[in-house]
Amino acid sequence: MTARSDRILFTCLILDLLSRLYALDDISISVGNHTGPMIVGEEYELQCDVRTVAKSGVVRFYRRQHLVNETIFTDTFNTSDRNTYKLQIHPKKTDNGAQYWCEAELELPQPPHKVTSKSLSITVHFKPIINETKLLSKVPVFRGYPVVIVCEAEGNPKPKISWNLSTTNKVDGETLNITESTPEDLLCIAINSVGSTIRHVKVVLKEDYLPLIAGLVAITVAFISVIFIFIYSIYYKKAKMGRYNLKDAKLSPQNGDIAQNGKDNSIPMKKLSQSNILA
């Protein structure tokens, strides 16, 4: 009975040792001394806590499948407590929603084994960024022709947009309808919990010369038409005076001679009487 108890105890000890060797205990990742969203431009610390029986190995940090840091340890691992490895990060706005995790590759008395932490998703907030391509610093406005301008801003959280037309006149929303009566200096203000951004806009009033140009063109065309009609009338009169009226023309007798074939054959013509014809 005693031998059987010894075998059971020995088996339990072996199983416990194997579980510690192959389970590689545990690993986790967290943000040190911070809770809530991260802010662009500030520094934060990620920490990877590892506990195992291994005395050496490698701890790696990953972001979106990319390796960002690697630490090799040898005979410095404390097997009786958690061992913490840290990574300093400076999140950008494109890191919003990015996932970090850490991995430990530990050298045990057999081929190395890896253990990976759960993913840590970070939230990154940043102050508004106004789209200056869509909102120019100078906006021309023609008298009588209203213009709609748009102020778009990117930010996390989503920013609130408003326009300041004066110290007392404020308009909410991305779009603003401006006319010749709109103040010359405008402010687009985008604000969220992180901060605010201001865009200065100057309204430049311009006159619409298109009707004036159209009138000048019409006057010029009319003037040219009058000149053309005047010149044509003078030319027509001269051409008419140069014509001959065949009804009033008289043949000039040339001594009763008839020109034949372009030659002046002077043939005397005699008046024949009826008596001469009968003879």
PAKEFI-80803 format. One line per 5 residues: number of its first residue (from 1); their letters; for each residue x, y, z of N, C-alpha, C. Coordinates in nm, 3 decimals, padded with zeros to 5 digits. Atoms other than C-alpha are relative to their C-alpha. Layout:
N
NUM = a = X,Y,Z,X,Y,Z,X,Y,Z | ... $
This chain:
279
1 = mtars = 00.084,-00.119,00.000,00.000,00.000,00.000,00.087,00.124,00.000 | -00.092,-00.113,-00.008,00.289,00.235,00.080,00.069,00.021,-00.132 | -00.066,-00.012,00.130,00.465,00.162,-00.248,-00.093,00.063,-00.102 | 00.098,-00.057,00.096,00.148,00.244,-00.439,-00.017,00.149,00.025 | 00.014,-00.142,-00.034,00.113,00.577,-00.254,00.121,00.078,-00.049 $
6 = drilf = -00.122,-00.067,00.046,00.473,00.660,-00.336,-00.004,00.020,-00.151 | 00.008,-00.013,00.146,00.413,00.591,-00.704,-00.098,00.111,-00.041 | 00.099,-00.103,00.032,00.105,00.817,-00.708,00.059,00.138,00.026 | -00.060,-00.128,-00.033,00.294,01.097,-00.536,00.107,00.038,-00.101 | -00.104,-00.026,00.099,00.586,01.062,-00.774,-00.061,00.042,-00.134 $
11 = tclil = 00.068,-00.034,00.128,00.350,01.071,-01.074,-00.055,00.142,00.004 | 00.054,-00.135,-00.014,00.185,01.388,-00.945,00.111,00.104,-00.011 | -00.112,-00.094,00.006,00.520,01.556,-00.901,00.051,00.015,-00.144 | -00.047,-00.005,00.140,00.624,01.462,-01.256,-00.098,00.080,-00.086 | 00.100,-00.073,00.078,00.297,01.591,-01.398,00.003,00.149,00.029 $
16 = dllsr = -00.008,-00.141,-00.035,00.330,01.916,-01.209,00.121,00.066,-00.064 | -00.122,-00.054,00.062,00.685,01.962,-01.336,-00.019,00.016,-00.150 | 00.023,-00.009,00.145,00.582,01.886,-01.693,-00.095,00.115,-00.034 | 00.094,-00.108,00.028,00.292,02.129,-01.671,00.069,00.135,00.008 | -00.073,-00.126,-00.014,00.525,02.401,-01.555,00.098,00.020,-00.115 $
21 = lyald = -00.098,-00.010,00.109,00.777,02.320,-01.827,-00.067,00.031,-00.133 | 00.059,-00.012,00.133,00.540,02.296,-02.121,-00.109,00.108,-00.009 | 00.100,-00.106,00.004,00.269,02.540,-02.020,00.063,00.137,-00.007 | -00.075,-00.126,00.002,00.535,02.811,-01.991,-00.070,00.106,00.084 | 00.072,-00.087,-00.093,00.320,02.957,-01.717,-00.085,00.102,-00.074 $
26 = disis = 00.091,-00.097,00.062,00.168,03.288,-01.838,00.077,00.124,-00.045 | -00.057,-00.122,00.055,00.233,03.613,-02.024,-00.116,00.096,-00.027 | 00.106,-00.098,00.021,00.033,03.935,-02.047,00.063,00.134,-00.039 | -00.045,-00.133,00.041,00.059,04.287,-02.193,-00.100,00.103,00.050 | 00.086,-00.105,-00.053,-00.077,04.612,-02.048,00.067,00.135,-00.019 $
31 = vgnht = -00.054,-00.136,00.005,-00.033,04.989,-02.044,00.034,00.040,00.143 | -00.044,-00.034,-00.135,00.170,05.099,-01.744,-00.044,00.139,00.042 | 00.036,-00.127,-00.063,00.029,05.376,-01.522,-00.086,00.090,-00.090 | 00.089,-00.081,00.083,-00.237,05.485,-01.772,-00.126,-00.079,-00.031 | 00.128,00.058,00.041,-00.600,05.422,-01.844,-00.069,00.097,-00.095 $
36 = gpmiv = 00.072,-00.084,00.093,-00.824,05.551,-02.119,00.075,00.021,-00.131 | -00.062,-00.024,00.131,-00.739,05.684,-02.466,00.139,00.062,00.012 | -00.131,-00.064,00.011,-00.388,05.783,-02.564,-00.012,00.125,-00.087 | 00.002,-00.126,00.073,-00.312,06.129,-02.703,00.122,00.007,-00.092 | -00.110,-00.015,00.094,-00.104,06.193,-03.014,00.104,00.099,00.054 $
41 = geeye = -00.108,-00.088,-00.045,00.235,06.343,-02.927,00.050,-00.028,00.140 | -00.043,00.034,-00.135,00.255,06.199,-02.577,00.064,-00.138,00.003 | -00.073,00.127,-00.013,00.466,05.908,-02.454,-00.072,-00.092,00.097 | 00.064,00.101,-00.084,00.327,05.586,-02.309,00.091,-00.122,00.009 | -00.085,00.117,-00.026,00.474,05.266,-02.174,-00.085,-00.126,00.000 $
46 = lqcdv = 00.062,00.132,-00.001,00.364,04.916,-02.261,00.091,-00.094,00.077 | -00.081,00.095,-00.076,00.475,04.636,-02.034,-00.049,-00.142,-00.024 | 00.027,00.141,00.021,00.495,04.265,-02.095,00.047,-00.077,00.124 | -00.031,00.076,-00.121,00.479,04.048,-01.783,00.007,-00.149,-00.034 | -00.023,00.142,00.031,00.623,03.697,-01.815,00.043,-00.073,00.127 $
51 = rtvak = -00.043,00.084,-00.112,00.653,03.421,-01.556,00.012,-00.143,-00.050 | -00.025,00.137,00.045,00.808,03.082,-01.628,00.119,-00.058,00.075 | -00.113,00.065,-00.066,01.070,02.833,-01.513,00.128,00.016,-00.080 | -00.118,-00.013,00.085,01.307,02.916,-01.799,00.095,00.106,00.055 | -00.102,-00.092,-00.045,01.632,03.094,-01.724,00.047,00.095,-00.110 $
56 = sgvvr = -00.045,-00.084,00.111,01.688,03.246,-02.070,-00.102,-00.008,-00.112 | 00.092,-00.002,00.113,01.502,03.340,-02.384,-00.006,00.138,-00.062 | 00.018,-00.127,00.072,01.371,03.630,-02.592,-00.143,00.047,00.021 | 00.131,-00.061,-00.011,01.081,03.867,-02.534,-00.014,00.101,-00.114 | 00.021,-00.086,00.118,00.936,04.045,-02.840,-00.133,00.074,00.013 $
61 = fyrrq = 00.122,-00.079,00.010,00.680,04.322,-02.887,-00.039,00.012,-00.147 | 00.050,-00.010,00.137,00.461,04.331,-03.197,-00.110,00.107,-00.007 | 00.110,-00.092,00.032,00.233,04.593,-03.352,-00.048,-00.030,-00.142 | 00.059,00.031,00.131,00.000,04.493,-03.636,00.090,-00.094,-00.081 | -00.079,00.105,00.064,00.203,04.185,-03.723,00.147,00.037,-00.022 $
66 = hlvne = -00.138,-00.043,00.021,00.528,04.385,-03.724,00.077,-00.001,00.132 | -00.086,00.002,-00.117,00.812,04.329,-03.479,00.054,00.141,00.026 | -00.045,-00.135,-00.032,00.892,04.657,-03.298,00.110,00.001,00.106 | -00.105,00.003,-00.102,01.121,04.546,-03.016,00.030,-00.144,00.038 | -00.043,00.135,-00.039,01.320,04.243,-02.904,00.102,00.011,00.111 $
71 = tiftd = -00.091,-00.001,-00.115,01.495,04.176,-02.570,00.044,-00.144,00.030 | -00.056,00.133,-00.030,01.724,03.881,-02.504,00.044,-00.002,00.147 | -00.041,00.012,-00.140,01.769,03.766,-02.147,00.071,-00.134,00.022 | -00.078,00.121,-00.032,02.020,03.513,-02.006,00.033,00.000,00.149 | -00.028,00.017,-00.144,02.036,03.395,-01.645,-00.042,00.122,00.082 $
76 = tfnts = 00.050,-00.114,-00.079,01.851,03.706,-01.532,-00.149,-00.014,00.028 | 00.143,00.019,-00.013,01.504,03.566,-01.536,-00.032,-00.049,00.141 | 00.042,00.038,-00.135,01.336,03.544,-01.197,-00.115,-00.098,-00.011 | 00.103,00.105,00.016,01.144,03.218,-01.192,-00.102,00.000,00.112 | 00.093,00.000,-00.113,00.973,03.297,-00.865,-00.104,00.111,-00.008 $
81 = drnty = 00.092,-00.113,00.011,00.789,03.612,-00.982,-00.012,00.042,-00.146 | 00.015,-00.051,00.135,00.673,03.800,-01.285,00.121,00.084,-00.039 | -00.107,-00.082,00.055,00.939,03.954,-01.504,-00.062,00.096,-00.101 | 00.063,-00.104,00.081,00.841,04.281,-01.669,00.097,00.058,-00.100 | -00.077,-00.063,00.108,00.970,04.410,-02.003,-00.083,00.114,-00.056 $
86 = klqih = 00.072,-00.122,00.035,00.879,04.759,-02.119,00.033,00.048,-00.141 | -00.015,-00.059,00.134,00.829,04.936,-02.450,-00.060,00.140,00.001 | 00.047,-00.137,00.008,00.804,05.314,-02.494,-00.058,00.026,-00.139 | 00.062,-00.028,00.129,00.563,05.425,-02.766,-00.047,00.146,-00.004 | 00.052,-00.134,00.026,00.460,05.760,-02.917,-00.107,-00.014,-00.108 $
91 = pkktd = 00.104,00.031,00.099,00.126,05.689,-03.086,-00.028,00.115,-00.096 | 00.044,-00.094,00.102,00.025,05.861,-03.409,-00.150,-00.019,-00.021 | 00.145,00.011,00.022,-00.328,05.923,-03.528,-00.035,-00.126,-00.078 | 00.024,00.123,00.075,-00.292,05.625,-03.764,00.008,-00.125,00.087 | -00.008,00.114,-00.091,-00.232,05.402,-03.461,-00.131,-00.027,00.072 $
96 = ngaqy = 00.128,00.022,-00.067,-00.592,05.435,-03.348,-00.055,-00.137,-00.038 | 00.048,00.135,00.023,-00.722,05.081,-03.310,00.109,-00.103,-00.023 | -00.110,00.093,00.022,-00.376,04.927,-03.350,00.008,-00.100,00.116 | -00.010,00.105,-00.100,-00.316,04.600,-03.167,00.147,-00.032,00.028 | -00.134,00.038,-00.047,-00.003,04.524,-02.965,-00.011,-00.132,00.075 $
101 = wceae = -00.011,00.118,-00.085,00.102,04.197,-02.812,00.148,-00.034,00.017 | -00.139,00.041,-00.024,00.416,04.038,-02.672,00.010,-00.152,-00.004 | -00.027,00.143,00.016,00.574,03.701,-02.717,00.130,-00.033,00.071 | -00.121,00.047,-00.067,00.826,03.509,-02.510,00.040,-00.134,-00.059 | -00.056,00.126,00.048,01.046,03.243,-02.664,00.101,-00.047,00.103 $
106 = lelpq = -00.077,00.043,-00.115,01.191,03.048,-02.375,00.079,-00.128,-00.030 | -00.087,00.116,00.022,01.477,02.803,-02.377,-00.016,-00.094,00.118 | 00.019,00.104,-00.101,01.381,02.492,-02.183,00.094,-00.116,-00.031 | -00.089,00.115,00.026,01.564,02.162,-02.157,-00.044,-00.082,-00.120 | 00.038,00.063,00.125,01.441,02.082,-02.506,-00.022,00.113,-00.101 $
111 = pphkv = 00.015,-00.110,00.096,01.360,02.284,-02.823,-00.083,00.114,00.057 | 00.067,-00.118,-00.057,01.245,02.642,-02.744,-00.151,-00.003,-00.021 | 00.144,-00.008,00.006,00.879,02.707,-02.675,-00.041,00.146,00.004 | 00.049,-00.137,00.005,00.679,03.021,-02.742,-00.133,00.010,00.073 | 00.128,-00.032,-00.061,00.401,03.177,-02.548,-00.033,00.144,-00.039 $
116 = tsksl = 00.043,-00.130,00.052,00.198,03.475,-02.674,-00.112,00.056,00.085 | 00.103,-00.065,-00.080,-00.010,03.726,-02.483,-00.123,00.028,-00.085 | 00.116,-00.048,00.072,-00.358,03.839,-02.577,00.031,00.138,-00.058 | -00.023,-00.129,00.066,-00.377,04.145,-02.803,-00.055,00.114,00.085 | 00.042,-00.123,-00.067,-00.404,04.494,-02.658,-00.029,00.104,-00.107 $
121 = sitvh = 00.039,-00.100,00.099,-00.597,04.740,-02.874,00.002,00.138,00.065 | -00.011,-00.134,-00.057,-00.516,05.107,-02.816,-00.093,00.097,-00.074 | 00.082,-00.107,00.057,-00.739,05.408,-02.874,00.081,00.129,00.004 | -00.081,-00.121,00.011,-00.567,05.723,-02.995,-00.090,00.118,-00.036 | 00.073,-00.123,00.025,-00.722,06.069,-02.976,00.096,00.108,-00.050 $
126 = fkpii = -00.082,-00.112,00.049,-00.596,06.374,-03.163,-00.090,00.118,-00.030 | 00.080,-00.121,00.019,-00.708,06.733,-03.201,-00.034,00.020,-00.147 | 00.048,-00.015,00.139,-00.889,06.849,-03.518,00.108,00.050,-00.095 | -00.085,-00.046,00.110,-00.705,06.895,-03.846,-00.092,00.046,-00.112 | 00.088,-00.057,00.103,-00.884,07.129,-04.090,00.058,-00.023,-00.138 $
131 = netkl = -00.041,00.022,00.138,-00.870,07.043,-04.459,00.017,00.135,-00.069 | -00.028,-00.131,00.057,-00.700,07.355,-04.597,-00.010,00.000,-00.153 | 00.015,00.007,00.144,-00.725,07.230,-04.955,-00.141,00.040,-00.042 | 00.139,-00.034,00.031,-01.104,07.263,-04.950,-00.040,00.138,00.052 | 00.031,-00.130,-00.056,-01.103,07.580,-04.743,00.120,00.092,-00.018 $
136 = lskvp = -00.111,-00.089,00.029,-00.875,07.844,-04.896,00.002,00.117,00.099 | -00.013,-00.113,-00.091,-00.745,08.136,-04.693,-00.065,00.126,-00.057 | 00.067,-00.113,00.065,-00.894,08.382,-04.947,-00.110,-00.054,-00.090 | 00.115,00.045,00.079,-01.239,08.337,-05.101,-00.058,00.119,-00.077 | 00.059,-00.110,00.078,-01.350,08.566,-05.390,-00.151,-00.013,-00.008 $
141 = vfrgy = 00.146,-00.003,00.009,-01.717,08.668,-05.395,-00.040,00.113,-00.094 | 00.050,-00.098,00.094,-01.884,08.846,-05.688,-00.135,00.053,00.050 | 00.123,-00.063,-00.045,-02.158,09.090,-05.609,-00.121,-00.062,-00.071 | 00.119,00.061,00.057,-02.493,08.923,-05.657,00.009,-00.150,-00.022 | -00.018,00.144,00.020,-02.351,08.568,-05.666,00.047,-00.064,00.131 $
146 = pvviv = -00.039,00.063,-00.128,-02.355,08.386,-05.325,00.092,-00.120,-00.023 | -00.095,00.112,00.006,-02.084,08.128,-05.255,-00.013,-00.081,00.128 | 00.004,00.090,-00.115,-02.098,07.823,-05.026,00.142,-00.054,00.025 | -00.132,00.052,-00.035,-01.772,07.740,-04.847,-00.017,-00.110,00.105 | 00.009,00.118,-00.086,-01.701,07.418,-04.655,00.125,-00.009,00.087 $
151 = ceaeg = -00.111,00.021,-00.095,-01.487,07.363,-04.346,-00.009,-00.144,00.050 | -00.005,00.139,-00.042,-01.400,06.996,-04.302,00.118,-00.021,00.094 | -00.107,00.024,-00.098,-01.195,06.872,-04.008,00.000,-00.147,00.041 | -00.020,00.138,-00.047,-01.055,06.533,-03.910,00.047,00.005,00.145 | -00.041,00.005,-00.140,-01.020,06.443,-03.544,-00.063,-00.117,00.071 $
156 = npkpk = 00.056,00.107,-00.082,-01.082,06.184,-03.277,00.006,00.046,00.146 | 00.137,00.018,00.050,-01.330,06.231,-03.117,-00.033,00.096,-00.113 | 00.041,-00.082,00.113,-01.517,06.381,-03.411,-00.020,00.144,00.047 | 00.007,-00.139,-00.045,-01.481,06.760,-03.388,-00.133,00.067,-00.035 | 00.115,-00.085,00.028,-01.760,07.014,-03.377,00.049,00.122,-00.076 $
161 = iswnl = -00.041,-00.110,00.087,-01.742,07.282,-03.649,-00.092,00.119,00.021 | 00.080,-00.122,-00.009,-01.855,07.643,-03.613,00.075,00.114,-00.069 | -00.055,-00.118,00.067,-01.802,07.979,-03.786,-00.022,00.123,00.089 | 00.012,-00.127,-00.068,-01.732,08.309,-03.617,00.004,00.112,-00.103 | 00.007,-00.111,00.093,-01.851,08.600,-03.832,00.035,00.131,00.069 $
166 = sttnk = -00.037,-00.116,-00.082,-01.797,08.847,-03.551,00.006,-00.048,00.145 | -00.010,00.038,-00.141,-01.760,08.853,-03.176,-00.134,-00.048,00.055 | 00.133,00.038,-00.049,-02.135,08.806,-03.138,-00.077,-00.091,-00.095 | 00.071,00.079,00.101,-02.236,08.623,-03.456,00.074,-00.132,-00.023 | -00.060,00.133,00.013,-02.168,08.248,-03.456,-00.097,-00.092,-00.072 $
171 = vdget = 00.081,00.093,00.079,-02.292,07.984,-03.701,00.059,-00.140,00.013 | -00.046,00.139,-00.014,-02.269,07.607,-03.636,-00.017,-00.074,-00.132 | 00.008,00.081,00.121,-02.203,07.355,-03.914,00.122,00.017,-00.089 | -00.117,-00.001,00.087,-01.948,07.276,-04.180,-00.012,00.102,-00.113 | 00.018,-00.088,00.116,-02.099,07.492,-04.457,-00.044,00.139,00.044 $
176 = lnite = 00.037,-00.138,-00.026,-02.144,07.867,-04.472,-00.028,00.068,-00.134 | 00.038,-00.073,00.121,-02.326,08.076,-04.734,00.045,00.145,00.015 | -00.054,-00.135,-00.010,-02.139,08.402,-04.798,-00.044,00.082,-00.121 | 00.040,-00.095,00.103,-02.248,08.708,-04.996,00.085,00.126,00.016 | -00.077,-00.125,-00.011,-02.123,09.063,-05.046,-00.018,00.068,00.135 $
181 = stped = 00.023,-00.060,-00.132,-02.269,09.150,-04.704,00.070,-00.076,00.112 | -00.071,00.078,-00.102,-02.064,08.881,-04.522,00.123,00.077,00.046 | -00.120,-00.068,-00.047,-01.788,09.023,-04.299,00.126,-00.047,-00.073 | -00.122,00.028,00.077,-01.445,09.038,-04.456,00.084,-00.110,00.063 | -00.083,00.098,-00.071,-01.273,08.824,-04.190,-00.090,-00.103,00.069 $
186 = llcia = 00.077,00.110,-00.059,-01.412,08.481,-04.093,00.095,-00.095,00.073 | -00.076,00.102,-00.073,-01.298,08.210,-03.852,-00.078,-00.130,-00.003 | 00.056,00.134,-00.013,-01.365,07.837,-03.887,00.067,-00.065,00.120 | -00.053,00.058,-00.123,-01.324,07.669,-03.548,-00.045,-00.146,00.010 | 00.027,00.143,-00.019,-01.298,07.290,-03.506,00.051,-00.038,00.139 $
191 = insvg = -00.037,00.028,-00.139,-01.295,07.162,-03.148,-00.049,-00.138,00.043 | 00.040,00.125,-00.065,-01.300,06.830,-02.960,00.063,-00.006,00.138 | -00.048,00.011,-00.137,-01.192,06.699,-02.620,00.152,00.015,00.011 | -00.147,-00.010,-00.004,-00.823,06.708,-02.715,00.045,00.144,-00.017 | -00.041,-00.138,00.026,-00.802,07.065,-02.845,-00.083,00.061,-00.111 $
196 = stirh = 00.072,-00.071,00.105,-00.912,07.310,-03.112,00.097,00.049,-00.107 | -00.077,-00.052,00.112,-00.793,07.433,-03.452,-00.081,00.110,-00.066 | 00.068,-00.115,00.059,-00.875,07.769,-03.614,00.057,00.026,-00.139 | -00.039,-00.034,00.137,-00.869,07.854,-03.985,-00.054,00.139,-00.032 | 00.040,-00.137,00.036,-00.872,08.222,-04.091,-00.033,00.005,-00.148 $
201 = vkvvl = 00.045,-00.014,00.138,-01.064,08.305,-04.408,-00.030,00.148,-00.027 | 00.024,-00.139,00.040,-01.066,08.642,-04.586,-00.091,00.002,-00.122 | 00.095,-00.012,00.110,-01.362,08.729,-04.808,00.042,00.120,-00.086 | -00.042,-00.104,00.093,-01.254,08.928,-05.115,-00.115,00.029,-00.095 | 00.114,-00.039,00.083,-01.541,09.117,-05.281,00.049,00.049,-00.135 $
206 = kedyl = -00.036,-00.038,00.138,-01.515,09.150,-05.660,-00.124,00.039,-00.077 | 00.109,-00.042,00.086,-01.728,09.324,-05.917,-00.013,-00.094,-00.119 | 00.025,00.084,00.117,-01.890,09.128,-06.197,-00.002,00.088,-00.125 | -00.012,-00.083,00.121,-01.774,09.291,-06.521,-00.058,-00.068,-00.123 | 00.052,00.070,00.117,-01.944,09.038,-06.747,-00.113,00.077,-00.069 $
211 = pliag = 00.102,-00.079,00.070,-02.258,09.251,-06.813,00.059,00.120,-00.072 | -00.063,-00.116,00.064,-02.037,09.553,-06.885,00.072,-00.042,-00.128 | -00.072,00.049,00.119,-01.822,09.352,-07.124,-00.100,-00.036,-00.110 | 00.101,00.037,00.099,-02.133,09.214,-07.295,-00.059,00.125,-00.066 | 00.053,-00.124,00.056,-02.269,09.569,-07.337,00.097,00.066,-00.096 $
216 = lvait = -00.101,-00.058,00.089,-01.943,09.695,-07.485,00.010,-00.078,-00.131 | -00.006,00.082,00.121,-01.937,09.404,-07.727,-00.119,00.030,-00.090 | 00.119,-00.029,00.078,-02.295,09.479,-07.834,00.011,00.136,-00.069 | -00.018,-00.133,00.060,-02.216,09.848,-07.889,00.100,-00.003,-00.113 | -00.102,00.010,00.104,-01.905,09.762,-08.087,-00.056,-00.066,-00.125 $
221 = vafis = 00.060,00.068,00.115,-02.098,09.520,-08.309,-00.096,00.093,-00.074 | 00.094,-00.093,00.063,-02.370,09.784,-08.371,00.073,00.110,-00.077 | -00.078,-00.106,00.066,-02.111,10.051,-08.455,00.061,-00.051,-00.131 | -00.059,00.058,00.122,-01.934,09.821,-08.702,-00.107,-00.024,-00.105 | 00.109,00.023,00.096,-02.269,09.734,-08.859,-00.041,00.129,-00.069 $
226 = vifif = 00.036,-00.129,00.059,-02.355,10.103,-08.914,00.104,00.043,-00.103 | -00.107,-00.037,00.094,-02.017,10.167,-09.074,-00.009,-00.085,-00.126 | 00.009,00.089,00.115,-02.060,09.867,-09.300,-00.116,00.040,-00.091 | 00.117,-00.040,00.080,-02.407,09.978,-09.412,00.028,00.132,-00.073 | -00.033,-00.128,00.061,-02.279,10.332,-09.479,00.093,-00.018,-00.121 $
231 = iysiy = -00.095,00.025,00.109,-01.988,10.209,-09.690,-00.069,-00.071,-00.115 | 00.069,00.075,00.105,-02.211,09.970,-09.880,-00.094,00.090,-00.079 | 00.092,-00.090,00.071,-02.463,10.240,-09.961,00.074,00.091,-00.097 | -00.080,-00.084,00.089,-02.192,10.467,-10.106,00.046,-00.079,-00.122 | -00.046,00.085,00.110,-02.053,10.184,-10.316,-00.115,-00.032,-00.094 $
236 = ykkak = 00.115,00.035,00.082,-02.401,10.094,-10.443,-00.040,00.117,-00.090 | 00.034,-00.117,00.081,-02.473,10.450,-10.560,00.097,00.020,-00.115 | -00.101,-00.016,00.105,-02.147,10.471,-10.751,-00.016,-00.107,-00.107 | 00.018,00.108,00.097,-02.209,10.137,-10.917,-00.122,00.024,-00.086 | 00.123,-00.028,00.077,-02.557,10.248,-11.026,00.023,00.111,-00.100 $
241 = mgryn = -00.030,-00.111,00.092,-02.428,10.569,-11.183,00.084,-00.047,-00.118 | -00.086,00.050,00.107,-02.186,10.371,-11.395,-00.071,-00.088,-00.099 | 00.074,00.088,00.092,-02.462,10.169,-11.572,-00.054,00.082,-00.120 | 00.055,-00.064,00.122,-02.602,10.249,-11.928,-00.141,-00.049,-00.021 | 00.139,00.034,00.029,-02.970,10.264,-12.021,-00.016,-00.016,-00.150 $
246 = lkdak = 00.008,00.027,00.143,-03.015,10.098,-12.363,-00.124,00.062,-00.064 | 00.120,-00.059,00.056,-03.361,10.248,-12.405,00.026,00.142,-00.052 | -00.028,-00.138,00.039,-03.219,10.599,-12.427,00.112,00.011,-00.101 | -00.115,-00.007,00.093,-02.927,10.503,-12.648,-00.049,00.013,-00.144 | 00.032,-00.023,00.142,-02.942,10.623,-13.020,00.116,-00.043,-00.086 $
251 = lspqn = -00.104,00.040,00.094,-02.761,10.476,-13.311,00.043,00.121,-00.080 | -00.054,-00.115,00.076,-02.540,10.735,-13.475,00.018,-00.043,-00.145 | -00.015,00.039,00.142,-02.585,10.711,-13.854,00.134,00.045,-00.052 | -00.132,-00.032,00.058,-02.260,10.703,-14.035,-00.017,00.009,-00.151 | 00.027,-00.023,00.142,-02.379,10.845,-14.367,-00.072,-00.117,-00.062 $
256 = gdiaq = 00.076,00.114,00.053,-02.608,10.549,-14.398,00.083,-00.118,-00.030 | -00.088,00.114,00.027,-02.310,10.318,-14.413,-00.019,-00.105,00.108 | 00.011,00.112,-00.094,-02.315,09.976,-14.249,00.135,-00.066,00.013 | -00.129,00.065,-00.022,-02.012,09.825,-14.092,-00.020,-00.148,-00.008 | 00.008,00.144,00.016,-01.956,09.466,-14.189,00.131,-00.062,00.040 $
261 = ngkdn = -00.116,00.078,-00.043,-01.722,09.224,-14.027,00.107,00.089,00.062 | -00.097,-00.083,-00.068,-01.564,09.502,-13.829,00.069,00.096,-00.094 | -00.066,-00.089,00.095,-01.467,09.689,-14.147,-00.099,00.110,-00.041 | 00.082,-00.115,00.040,-01.593,10.025,-14.248,-00.009,00.003,-00.150 | 00.020,00.002,00.146,-01.717,09.955,-14.600,-00.103,00.106,-00.036 $
266 = sipmk = 00.091,-00.110,00.035,-01.862,10.273,-14.720,-00.071,-00.031,-00.132 | 00.081,00.034,00.118,-02.131,10.161,-14.955,-00.114,00.100,-00.004 | 00.106,-00.100,00.011,-02.356,10.434,-15.077,-00.135,-00.069,-00.010 | 00.135,00.054,-00.004,-02.711,10.358,-15.002,-00.094,00.097,-00.072 | 00.096,-00.083,00.073,-02.978,10.487,-15.240,-00.139,-00.042,00.038 $
271 = klsqs = 00.139,00.025,-00.032,-03.337,10.517,-15.164,-00.071,-00.046,-00.127 | 00.066,00.055,00.119,-03.525,10.299,-15.405,-00.148,00.032,00.007 | 00.144,-00.030,00.011,-03.857,10.403,-15.520,-00.072,-00.122,-00.051 | 00.081,00.114,00.045,-04.136,10.169,-15.607,00.009,-00.018,-00.149 | -00.011,00.011,00.148,-04.099,10.249,-15.971,00.126,-00.069,-00.039 $
276 = nila = -00.129,00.064,00.032,-03.738,10.142,-15.969,-00.009,-00.150,00.029 | 00.010,00.141,-00.031,-03.829,09.816,-15.804,-00.077,-00.075,-00.104 | 00.082,00.068,00.102,-04.094,09.733,-16.063,00.071,-00.010,-00.133 | -00.073,00.006,00.128,-03.860,09.817,-16.348,00.096,-00.113,00.005 $
